[in-house]
Amino acid sequence: MSEKTSLRLEGEYLHDKSPIDRGIVAVGNGPAPIPIGTFLGDPRRRGEIEHGKTMLTLLHQFNDTFTWRSALRNAVTSERYSSLESNILDETTGILGLARYEIPQSLQSHYMQNELHAAFSTGSIKHKALLGIELGREFQRGKTSGDFGELGSFIDIFNPSNRQFNDGPLTTFNNQKQTNNALGLYFGDQISILPNLHMHAGGRFDVFEQNIVNRPNAFLTEGSKDKQTDRAFSPSDALLNVKLQFVRY
C-alpha cells in the first residue's frame, strides 16, 4: 500500500429469526371477528436467515490520467422456512386446518470487476472514461416439502387453546439447484463540453448462462435439466444541461 494505492474491505452480517405469521383469515366478506394479535399457527416454528456479504476494493493510481480499480463482491445466504400455517377454514365451526412446510435454501453470489479509469482533456473538452469487465457466478439450492394439510393439524380461531399440532412425514414437491454464470463488458465516457453542458456515451455487453437441475420429487419422477444462454447489448447515452444562475448582492 502507498499514497497511490488503497485497499478497502467492507462487510455486512445479518441474523434474523422470527415467527411466520400469515395474518388473520377471512370469514365471509371480511376479516374474522377475532383479536388482531391472534396467531393462527405454531409459535414454536420460525423463519431463520443468516446472511453475510463482503466487498474488497483495490484502487491504484498510475498517474494523473489512469486509475485501476478491482472489486470482489461475495454474498452467502442460508434460509430455513419452517411453518405450520393456514390452509382451509370451516367457517361454521371456526376450525382452521393447518399445513406444514419446510423450505431450506442456500444462495451464493461471487462477482469480480476490473476497471481502467481515465481522466484527460482534448482541447477544452474534459473526459472521464471507463473500460471494464465483470465476471460473476451465482449458486442456489432449495427444497420444498409439505403435508398439504394431510397430517390433521388444526386450530380453533375463536378459541386458540383448542388446537392440535401433528408431526409426520412430508412430501417433497420441489428440489432444485441453479447455477448462473455472467460476463459483462462495459465502457463509457463522461464528456464536459461546457461548464453547464455534459454528455455521456457508453454501453454494456452481457452474456448470461443459466443452468437448472430439478431433482426427482413427488411431481417429477425422473428429474430434468435445463440450460439457456442469453446475450444482449445495452447502450447508454445522456445529455445534461445544467442551468447556472448568478445573483448579484
C-alpha positions in Angstrom: 0.0 0.0 0.0 1.2 3.5 -0.8 -0.1 7.0 -1.4 -1.3 5.9 -4.8 -2.7 2.5 -3.8 -5.6 1.8 -1.4 -7.3 -1.4 -0.2 -10.7 -1.3 1.4 -12.6 -4.2 3.0 -16.3 -3.8 3.8 -18.6 -6.4 5.4 -22.2 -7.0 6.5 -23.8 -9.7 8.6 -27.5 -10.3 9.2 -29.2 -12.7 11.5 -33.0 -12.8 11.6 -35.3 -15.3 13.4 -39.0 -14.6 13.6 -42.4 -16.4 13.6 -44.0 -16.9 10.2 -47.3 -15.0 10.6 -49.8 -15.3 7.8 -52.2 -12.9 9.5 -56.0 -13.1 10.1 -58.1 -15.4 7.9 -61.3 -14.2 6.2 -64.8 -15.1 7.2 -67.5 -14.2 4.7 -66.5 -11.0 3.0 -64.2 -9.7 5.7 -61.6 -10.5 8.3 -62.6 -13.0 11.0 -64.0 -11.2 14.1 -61.1 -12.2 16.4 -58.4 -10.1 18.1 -55.8 -8.8 15.6 -53.0 -10.2 17.7 -54.2 -13.8 17.4 -51.5 -16.1 16.0 -53.0 -18.9 13.9 -50.1 -21.3 13.7 -47.4 -23.0 15.7 -45.5 -20.2 17.5 -42.5 -22.6 18.1 -41.7 -22.6 14.3 -39.6 -19.9 12.8 -38.2 -18.4 9.7 -34.5 -18.0 10.1 -32.0 -16.2 7.8 -28.2 -16.0 8.1 -26.6 -13.6 5.6 -23.1 -12.4 5.1 -21.6 -10.1 2.5 -18.1 -8.7 1.8 -16.6 -6.4 -0.7 -12.8 -5.9 -1.3 -11.8 -2.9 -3.4 -8.3 -2.1 -4.7 -7.6 1.3 -6.2 -4.3 2.2 -7.8 -3.4 5.5 -9.4 -0.8 5.0 -12.1 -0.5 8.8 -12.8 -2.7 11.8 -13.2 -4.5 10.2 -16.2 -5.1 6.5 -15.4 -6.5 4.7 -12.3 -7.1 1.0 -11.9 -10.0 -0.4 -9.8 -10.5 -4.1 -8.9 -13.5 -5.1 -6.7 -14.5 -8.6 -5.4 -18.0 -9.0 -4.0 -19.2 -12.1 -2.2 -22.6 -12.8 -0.6 -23.7 -16.0 1.1 -27.2 -16.6 2.5 -28.7 -19.5 4.3 -32.5 -19.6 4.9 -34.8 -22.0 6.7 -38.6 -21.6 6.4 -40.4 -23.8 9.0 -44.1 -23.2 9.4 -47.5 -24.6 10.4 -49.8 -22.2 8.7 -53.4 -21.5 7.5 -54.8 -24.0 5.0 -58.6 -24.5 4.9 -61.2 -22.8 7.2 -64.5 -24.3 8.2 -66.4 -21.0 8.7 -69.3 -22.8 10.5 -67.1 -24.3 13.3 -64.2 -21.9 13.2 -61.8 -24.8 12.8 -58.8 -23.8 10.7 -56.8 -26.7 9.1 -53.1 -26.1 9.1 -50.5 -27.1 6.6 -46.8 -27.9 7.5 -44.0 -26.6 5.2 -40.2 -26.9 5.4 -38.1 -24.9 2.9 -34.4 -24.9 3.4 -32.5 -22.8 0.9 -28.9 -21.6 0.3 -27.7 -18.9 -2.0 -24.2 -17.6 -3.0 -23.0 -14.9 -5.4 -19.5 -14.0 -6.4 -18.6 -11.1 -8.7 -15.2 -9.7 -9.8 -14.8 -6.3 -11.5 -11.7 -4.9 -13.2 -11.8 -1.3 -14.5 -9.5 1.2 -16.1 -10.5 4.8 -15.4 -9.0 7.7 -17.4 -9.3 11.5 -16.9 -8.0 13.6 -19.7 -8.7 16.6 -22.0 -9.0 17.0 -25.7 -8.5 20.8 -26.1 -11.1 22.5 -23.9 -13.2 19.3 -23.5 -12.8 17.2 -20.4 -13.3 13.4 -20.4 -13.8 10.8 -17.6 -13.6 7.5 -19.4 -14.1 3.9 -18.2 -13.4 0.5 -19.6 -14.4 -2.6 -17.5 -15.0 -6.3 -17.3 -17.2 -8.2 -14.8 -17.3 -11.9 -14.1 -19.9 -13.5 -11.9 -21.2 -16.8 -10.6 -24.3 -17.5 -8.6 -25.4 -20.7 -6.9 -28.8 -21.5 -5.4 -30.1 -24.7 -3.8 -33.6 -25.2 -2.4 -36.0 -27.9 -1.4 -39.7 -27.5 -0.6 -41.6 -30.1 1.4 -45.1 -30.1 2.9 -48.0 -32.1 4.1 -50.7 -30.1 2.2 -52.7 -30.2 5.5 -53.0 -34.0 5.4 -51.5 -34.6 8.9 -54.6 -33.2 10.5 -53.2 -30.2 12.4 -55.8 -27.5 13.3 -56.5 -24.5 15.5 -59.9 -23.0 16.5 -59.8 -19.4 15.5 -62.3 -18.4 18.2 -60.6 -20.5 20.9 -56.9 -20.8 20.0 -56.2 -23.1 23.0 -58.3 -25.7 21.2 -55.6 -26.8 18.8 -53.6 -29.8 17.6 -50.1 -29.7 16.0 -49.1 -33.0 14.4 -45.8 -34.1 13.1 -45.2 -36.7 10.4 -43.6 -37.4 7.0 -43.6 -34.6 4.5 -43.8 -34.8 0.7 -41.0 -33.1 -1.3 -42.5 -31.4 -4.3 -39.6 -29.2 -5.4 -35.8 -29.9 -5.2 -33.8 -27.6 -7.4 -30.2 -26.5 -8.0 -29.4 -23.5 -10.1 -26.1 -22.1 -11.3 -25.7 -18.8 -13.2 -22.6 -17.6 -15.0 -22.3 -13.9 -16.0 -19.9 -12.0 -18.2 -20.1 -8.2 -18.7 -18.0 -5.9 -20.8 -18.7 -2.2 -20.5 -17.3 1.2 -21.4 -18.3 4.8 -21.1 -17.2 8.4 -21.4 -18.5 11.4 -19.5 -17.7 14.5 -21.5 -17.8 18.0 -20.2 -18.3 20.2 -23.3 -19.1 23.4 -21.3 -19.3 24.1 -17.6 -23.0 23.6 -17.8 -23.2 21.0 -20.7 -22.2 17.4 -20.1 -22.7 14.3 -22.3 -22.4 10.6 -21.5 -22.0 7.8 -24.1 -21.2 4.2 -23.5 -22.7 0.7 -23.3 -22.5 -2.8 -21.9 -22.5 -6.2 -23.5 -23.7 -9.1 -21.3 -23.6 -12.9 -21.6 -25.7 -14.8 -19.1 -25.8 -18.5 -18.8 -28.4 -20.3 -16.6 -28.3 -24.0 -15.6 -31.2 -25.5 -13.7 -31.3 -29.1 -12.3 -34.6 -30.4 -11.0 -34.1 -33.4 -8.9 -36.8 -36.2 -8.7 -39.7 -35.3 -6.4 -43.3 -36.2 -5.9 -44.3 -34.5 -9.1 -41.2 -35.2 -11.2 -40.2 -38.8 -11.1 -37.1 -38.7 -13.4 -35.9 -35.1 -12.8 -34.9 -32.7 -15.5 -32.1 -30.3 -16.7 -32.4 -27.0 -18.5 -29.7 -24.7 -19.9 -30.1 -21.4 -21.7 -27.8 -18.6 -22.6 -28.8 -15.0 -23.4 -26.7 -12.2 -24.9 -27.6 -8.5 -25.0 -26.0 -5.1 -25.6 -27.4 -2.1 -23.7 -26.4 1.3 -24.9 -26.2 4.2 -22.5 -26.3 7.9 -23.5 -27.4 11.1 -21.9 -27.1 14.9 -22.3 -27.3 17.1 -19.3 -27.8 20.9 -19.4 -27.1 22.5 -16.1 -28.7 25.9 -15.8 -26.5 28.3 -13.9 -27.9 31.3 -12.2 -25.8 34.2 -10.8 -27.2 36.5 -8.2 -25.5 39.9 -7.5 -25.7 41.2 -4.0 
